[in-house]
Amino acid sequence: MKYSIPLALHDFTPVVFAFLGFLALARLGFAVRRDIGRIMITGATMILIGGLGKAVWKLLIAVSDGAIDVRIFDNGLFFWMAPGFMLMTYGMSYIQRLIQNKALRRQNLWLIPIISWAVAWAVGIGFAITRPDTRIWNFVWLGFTSIAQLVLSVFAVQQALRQGQKAAAAILVINFVAVLALTGLARTERTPTSQWTEQIINMCSYAAFAYACNKIAQKWKVESEK
């Protein structure tokens, strides 16, 4: 796979926009309860690591004309994103319960997220060791990521609607649909045009996602100060 330097540099933009969106949701978590915020900021950071790793891999490929291929950066995308999205999702689930005045089922909020995180890594690593000739491990982590991202999107849409922010809710739905569409495009023949199309869609989608998440966090701050 070959990438131009402008294309590789552009790949950093959706990573940054996505992180800004997750950071806004983490701020909401901190506002509701500090340990929830810590879970979510950890998840957001893991997603950032995965995204930056992939972008750095593309840039190294581009500047070296394919001579430098650090596969651990590429393969680490869903390794980091799977637990990252899981932590973000657990954080949003805790927020939803507290906002609805429902008691949390346990005091140690980290327990189940960490167990889920460990299971995701263990299953993927298990397949990587036992089936090194396949990429089953990657599909496992992709599956965990996709499911967690879907549930996270549902929670975020519910929060937006609860605040009466229909536009933000619509943006979040469109973002998730765009992510699914990009997953499909990634399986087609890769040309420079298709790569630029994917990345521009991804950038716009996550820029809108960041905007919607910030609207949710800002609305919560305004309402909590009344």
Sequence and secondary structure as in RCSB ss.txt:
>XXXX:A:sequence
MKYSIPLALHDFTPVVFAFLGFLALARLGFAVRRDIGRIMITGATMILIGGLGKAVWKLLIAVSDGAIDVRIFDN
GLFFWMAPGFMLMTYGMSYIQRLIQNKALRRQNLWLIPIISWAVAWAVGIGFAITRPDTRIWNFVWLGFTSIAQL
VLSVFAVQQALRQGQKAAAAILVINFVAVLALTGLARTERTPTSQWTEQIINMCSYAAFAYACNKIAQKWKVESE
K
>XXXX:A:secstr
    HHHHHHTHHHHHHHHHHHHHHHHHHHHH HHHHHHHHHHHHHHHHHHHHHHHHHHHHHHHTTS   HHHHH
HHHHHHHHHHHHHHHHHHHHHHHHTT   S S TTHHHHHHHHHHHHHHHHHHHH TTS HHHHHHHHHHHHHHH
HHHHHHHHHHHHTT HHHHHHHHHHHHHHHHHHHHTTS   HHHHHHHHHHHHHHHHHHHHHHHHHHHHHHHHHT
 
